[in-house]
Structure formats: structure tokens, C-alpha cells
Amino acid sequence: MTHTSLSIEFFPPKSAEGAEKLRAVRQALYVLRPQFCSVTYGAGGSTQAGTLSTLNEILAEEVPAASHFSCIGATRDSVRQQLAEFKAMGIRRLVALRGDLPSGYGGGGEFHYASDLVAFIRAETGQSFAIEVAAYPEIHPQARSAEADLQAFATKVKAGADSAITQYFYNSDAYFRFVEDAQRLGVEVPIVPGIMPITSSAQLLRFSDACGAEIPRWIRLRLQGYGDDVASIKAFGLEVVTDLCDQLRSAGAPGLHFYSMNQSASTLAICRNLGLIS
């Protein structure tokens, strides 16, 4: 088995206590030697201050940091300004997203799609940033059709993306089919599977309903069957996600991107099961 490139996503903590906890979580996860750690960014920049301070801490810990960067409601000037700030901070990787449409959004701003943002970043900054884009093996919930979603993904990549990170999924066939279909459209960049550890059935079902990620019926029923038995949910989740990662690695996935949910135990347990750490 070749070396597996790992990356980890965090979200900005909402309190001093949360920030302190996240520092400990990051230190625990650095044993994985992540290629980079990404930090999410709220719609319309709502968590921008928290994102930037978390990124600064990661950089100070001498780990490459990537900022999520959403463009809904943004102008060319505001994006230009933000890019200059990222560059000055030492950020060299961006996760370029359209971003969630705020409630009642009327369509303002100069960027309508992530591909517009990718093209603008490339035009303004050349190769200063490595650019990640999002991929949806089970189809973006707002896509008109599977084909339209695939075309939109190819457009983002051709606008200048270096690689892609997928929405999480639990059906490896969906990922492999998506990669094949994208390659048929001329997409050659790495498409890294996003991995969501299973630690809570209620949280997972809520997230998945919101983002369109499919929970296979057998997994959903097993989780529901465990009721409030947290230990059984975690043990089952660990087995399911380890097996998924094993399938992905065996078939040559270019890496694994963990949605850590600002926790370390599950990601470390999965990587231990995979033999990536002792």
C-alpha cells in the first residue's frame, strides 16, 4: 500500500473554551502529519474572524493551513482584498466554494459560481495558491441533474483548480463512478474523498439530510437500532468508516480528507485501524 496523503478539516470555535479544546485536538491529530488542515468559513463571511485566528494558530504550529473561501455576495474588490490578506498571513492553499445561499438571498455580488471564483483567483494571483474545489459524488442537492452537476464540477476544475475534496459518503461505488465520469470529461486533478467519522446517529442524520449525503439504509437502520447506546454507535461507526477507507485506499484514492468535527478520537482510531499510525 502506498503512502496515503491525509488532510483534516476544522471549524472555527465559538468560544475561548472551544478554542482551547481545539488546540488540544489539533496537537493530537498532528501525529498524522497532515498535508494541510483546512478551516471552514461561514456564509457571507459570518465566521471570518474565527476562521482567520484559527488559521493563524495552525500556521504558528508550523502546519500548512488552507482557508475555505466562499464567494456568495462578494465583489471583485472584496475578494482581491481577502486574497492579499491570505497571502500576507502565509496561506498558500484555498478551498474555493460558492457558499450556501443565505435565506432570502436576492442574487447580489459579482460571483455566481465557484468556477467564477477559481478563475478570478488564478487571474489575480497566478500560482500563488493551491486551489481545492468541492465535489459531490452523490450529486449536489441543488443540481438540476447528475449531468449538470458533473459539468459544473468539470468547469470548476478547468477554471484552474489543483485538486478536489468530496462531500462525505458511505457508498464507495458512488465515489468511483464519479471519478470515472469526471475523467471522461477530461478532469485529471486528484479527487480526494471526504471522510466523516460516525460518532452520533442523530447528528449524522441531521447533517446528511441538510447536505444531501446518502446514508445507506442498512447503516441507518443499524444506527437507529442502537438507540442511545453511544458505545455501540461508535464501535459500529468505526468499523463502517475503516472499511470504507480501506476500499478507497485499495482502489487508489489519492488521499483521505477527514471532517474532524473538532474531535480527534474517531479520526485517530480510523487511522490506527488502517495501519497509518501505531
C-alpha positions as CSV (number, residue, x, y, z in Angstrom):
1,M,0.0,0.0,0.0
2,T,1.5,3.4,-1.0
3,H,1.7,6.3,1.4
4,T,-1.8,7.9,2.0
5,S,-1.9,11.7,2.0
6,L,-4.1,13.0,4.8
7,S,-5.8,16.3,5.4
8,I,-8.1,17.4,8.2
9,E,-10.9,20.0,8.4
10,F,-11.8,22.1,11.4
11,F,-14.5,24.7,12.0
12,P,-13.9,28.0,13.9
13,P,-14.6,27.6,17.6
14,K,-17.3,29.9,19.0
15,S,-15.8,30.5,22.5
16,A,-12.5,30.7,24.3
17,E,-13.2,27.3,25.8
18,G,-13.8,25.9,22.3
19,A,-10.6,27.4,21.0
20,E,-8.7,25.8,23.9
21,K,-10.2,22.4,23.2
22,L,-9.4,22.7,19.5
23,R,-5.8,23.4,20.3
24,A,-5.6,20.1,22.2
25,V,-7.4,18.3,19.3
26,R,-5.0,19.7,16.7
27,Q,-2.0,18.6,18.7
28,A,-3.4,15.1,19.0
29,L,-4.1,14.9,15.2
30,Y,-0.7,16.3,14.2
31,V,0.7,12.7,14.7
32,L,-1.0,12.0,11.3
33,R,1.4,14.5,9.7
34,P,-1.4,16.1,7.6
35,Q,-0.6,17.6,4.3
36,F,-2.7,20.6,5.4
37,C,-5.5,21.5,7.8
38,S,-8.5,23.4,6.4
39,V,-10.8,25.8,8.3
40,T,-14.4,26.4,7.3
41,Y,-15.8,29.8,6.6
42,G,-19.4,30.9,7.2
43,A,-21.9,32.2,4.6
44,G,-21.2,35.8,3.8
45,G,-18.0,35.6,5.9
46,S,-20.1,35.2,9.1
47,T,-17.3,33.4,10.9
48,Q,-14.4,35.1,9.1
49,A,-12.7,36.4,12.3
50,G,-12.8,32.9,13.9
51,T,-11.5,31.4,10.7
52,L,-8.5,33.7,10.4
53,S,-7.5,33.4,14.0
54,T,-7.7,29.6,13.8
55,L,-5.6,29.6,10.6
56,N,-3.0,31.8,12.2
57,E,-2.7,29.4,15.1
58,I,-2.3,26.4,12.7
59,L,0.4,28.3,10.8
60,A,2.2,29.2,14.1
61,E,2.1,25.4,14.9
62,E,4.1,25.0,11.6
63,V,1.4,23.1,9.8
64,P,0.2,24.1,6.3
65,A,-3.2,25.8,6.6
66,A,-6.0,26.1,4.0
67,S,-8.8,28.5,4.2
68,H,-12.3,27.8,3.0
69,F,-13.3,30.8,0.8
70,S,-16.9,31.3,-0.2
71,C,-17.9,33.9,-2.8
72,I,-21.6,34.4,-2.5
73,G,-22.3,38.1,-2.1
74,A,-18.7,39.0,-2.7
75,T,-17.3,41.6,-5.1
76,R,-14.1,41.6,-7.0
77,D,-12.6,44.2,-4.7
78,S,-13.6,42.3,-1.5
79,V,-12.1,39.1,-2.9
80,R,-8.9,40.9,-4.0
81,Q,-8.6,42.3,-0.5
82,Q,-9.1,38.9,1.1
83,L,-6.6,37.3,-1.2
84,A,-4.0,39.9,-0.2
85,E,-4.7,39.1,3.4
86,F,-4.3,35.4,2.9
87,K,-1.1,35.9,1.1
88,A,0.3,38.2,3.9
89,M,-0.7,35.6,6.5
90,G,1.2,32.8,4.7
91,I,-1.8,30.9,3.5
92,R,-0.9,29.0,0.3
93,R,-4.0,26.9,-0.2
94,L,-7.7,27.8,-0.6
95,V,-10.8,25.7,-0.7
96,A,-12.8,27.7,-3.2
97,L,-16.6,27.4,-2.8
98,R,-19.7,29.2,-3.9
99,G,-21.0,29.0,-0.4
100,D,-24.5,28.4,1.0
101,L,-27.2,30.8,-0.3
102,P,-28.4,32.9,2.7
103,S,-32.1,32.9,3.4
104,G,-33.9,35.4,1.2
105,Y,-30.8,35.8,-1.0
106,G,-31.5,38.1,-3.9
107,G,-28.5,37.3,-6.1
108,G,-26.2,40.2,-5.3
109,G,-22.5,40.0,-5.6
110,E,-20.2,39.6,-8.6
111,F,-19.6,35.8,-8.3
112,H,-22.4,33.3,-9.1
113,Y,-20.4,30.0,-9.1
114,A,-17.3,28.6,-7.5
115,S,-15.8,28.4,-11.1
116,D,-16.0,32.2,-11.3
117,L,-14.1,32.5,-8.0
118,V,-11.4,29.9,-9.1
119,A,-10.9,31.7,-12.4
120,F,-10.6,35.1,-10.6
121,I,-8.1,33.8,-8.1
122,R,-5.9,32.4,-10.9
123,A,-6.2,35.6,-13.0
124,E,-5.3,37.8,-9.9
125,T,-2.6,35.7,-8.2
126,G,-1.2,33.2,-10.8
127,Q,0.1,30.2,-9.0
128,S,0.3,31.8,-5.5
129,F,-2.3,29.5,-4.1
130,A,-3.1,25.8,-4.5
131,I,-6.9,25.7,-5.1
132,E,-9.2,22.9,-3.9
133,V,-12.8,22.7,-5.1
134,A,-15.7,20.7,-3.8
135,A,-17.0,17.5,-5.5
136,Y,-20.4,15.7,-4.9
137,P,-20.2,12.0,-5.8
138,E,-23.9,11.7,-4.8
139,I,-24.9,14.9,-6.7
140,H,-25.2,18.5,-5.2
141,P,-28.6,18.8,-3.6
142,Q,-29.3,21.9,-5.7
143,A,-28.1,20.5,-9.0
144,R,-30.6,20.3,-11.9
145,S,-29.4,16.9,-12.8
146,A,-26.5,14.5,-12.3
147,E,-25.1,15.5,-15.7
148,A,-25.4,19.3,-15.0
149,D,-23.6,18.7,-11.7
150,L,-20.8,16.8,-13.3
151,Q,-20.4,19.5,-16.0
152,A,-20.3,22.2,-13.3
153,F,-17.6,20.3,-11.5
154,A,-15.5,20.0,-14.7
155,T,-15.9,23.7,-15.3
156,K,-14.6,24.5,-11.8
157,V,-11.5,22.3,-12.4
158,K,-10.8,23.7,-15.8
159,A,-11.0,27.2,-14.3
160,G,-7.8,26.4,-12.5
161,A,-8.3,24.1,-9.6
162,D,-5.4,21.8,-8.5
163,S,-7.5,19.2,-6.7
164,A,-10.9,18.4,-5.3
165,I,-12.3,17.3,-2.0
166,T,-15.6,15.4,-2.0
167,Q,-18.7,15.7,0.2
168,Y,-18.6,12.7,2.6
169,F,-20.3,9.5,1.5
170,Y,-20.6,5.9,2.7
171,N,-21.0,4.2,-0.7
172,S,-17.6,3.8,-2.3
173,D,-19.3,2.9,-5.7
174,A,-20.7,6.5,-5.9
175,Y,-17.2,7.9,-5.5
176,F,-15.6,5.5,-8.1
177,R,-18.3,6.2,-10.6
178,F,-18.0,10.0,-10.1
179,V,-14.2,9.9,-10.6
180,E,-14.6,7.8,-13.8
181,D,-17.3,10.2,-15.1
182,A,-15.2,13.2,-14.3
183,Q,-12.1,11.7,-16.1
184,R,-14.3,11.1,-19.2
185,L,-14.9,14.9,-19.2
186,G,-11.1,15.5,-19.1
187,V,-10.7,16.1,-15.4
188,E,-7.2,15.0,-14.4
189,V,-6.8,16.5,-10.9
190,P,-6.8,14.3,-7.8
191,I,-10.3,13.9,-6.3
192,V,-9.8,13.2,-2.6
193,P,-12.6,11.5,-0.7
194,G,-14.1,13.4,2.2
195,I,-14.4,11.1,5.3
196,M,-17.0,11.7,8.1
197,P,-16.4,9.6,11.2
198,I,-19.7,8.2,12.7
199,T,-19.9,9.1,16.4
200,S,-23.6,10.2,16.8
201,S,-26.5,8.9,14.8
202,A,-28.7,12.0,15.5
203,Q,-26.0,14.4,14.3
204,L,-25.1,12.3,11.3
205,L,-28.7,12.0,10.1
206,R,-29.3,15.8,10.6
207,F,-26.2,16.7,8.6
208,S,-26.9,14.2,5.9
209,D,-30.4,15.4,5.4
210,A,-29.2,19.0,5.1
211,C,-26.3,18.4,2.7
212,G,-27.7,15.6,0.5
213,A,-25.3,12.9,1.6
214,E,-26.9,9.4,1.4
215,I,-26.9,7.2,4.5
216,P,-27.3,3.6,3.1
217,R,-30.5,2.0,4.5
218,W,-28.6,-0.7,6.3
219,I,-26.4,1.8,8.1
220,R,-29.3,4.0,9.0
221,L,-31.3,1.1,10.4
222,R,-28.4,-0.3,12.4
223,L,-27.8,3.2,13.9
224,Q,-31.4,3.6,14.8
225,G,-31.4,0.1,16.3
226,Y,-28.7,1.1,18.8
227,G,-30.9,3.9,20.2
228,D,-28.9,5.8,22.9
229,D,-26.1,3.2,23.2
230,V,-23.3,5.6,22.3
231,A,-20.5,2.9,22.7
232,S,-22.2,0.6,20.2
233,I,-22.8,3.5,17.7
234,K,-19.1,4.5,17.9
235,A,-17.9,0.9,17.6
236,F,-20.2,0.3,14.6
237,G,-19.2,3.7,13.0
238,L,-15.5,2.9,13.4
239,E,-15.9,-0.4,11.6
240,V,-18.0,1.0,8.8
241,V,-15.7,4.0,8.1
242,T,-12.5,2.0,8.5
243,D,-13.9,-0.4,5.9
244,L,-14.8,2.5,3.6
245,C,-11.3,4.0,3.8
246,D,-9.8,0.6,3.2
247,Q,-11.8,0.2,0.0
248,L,-10.8,3.7,-1.2
249,R,-7.1,3.2,-0.5
250,S,-7.0,-0.2,-2.1
251,A,-8.5,1.2,-5.3
252,G,-6.0,4.0,-5.4
253,A,-7.8,7.1,-4.0
254,P,-5.3,9.9,-3.9
255,G,-5.7,10.6,-0.1
256,L,-8.3,11.0,2.7
257,H,-9.7,14.3,3.9
258,F,-11.2,13.9,7.4
259,Y,-14.1,16.1,8.6
260,S,-13.0,16.1,12.2
261,M,-15.9,18.0,13.7
262,N,-13.2,19.4,16.0
263,Q,-12.7,16.0,17.6
264,S,-9.6,13.7,17.5
265,A,-10.6,10.3,18.9
266,S,-12.5,8.9,15.9
267,T,-10.1,10.1,13.2
268,L,-7.1,8.7,15.1
269,A,-9.0,5.3,15.7
270,I,-9.7,5.0,12.0
271,C,-6.1,5.8,11.0
272,R,-4.9,3.3,13.6
273,N,-7.1,0.6,12.2
274,L,-5.8,1.4,8.7
275,G,-2.2,1.0,10.0
276,L,-1.4,4.6,9.3
277,I,-0.2,5.2,12.9
278,S,0.7,2.7,15.6
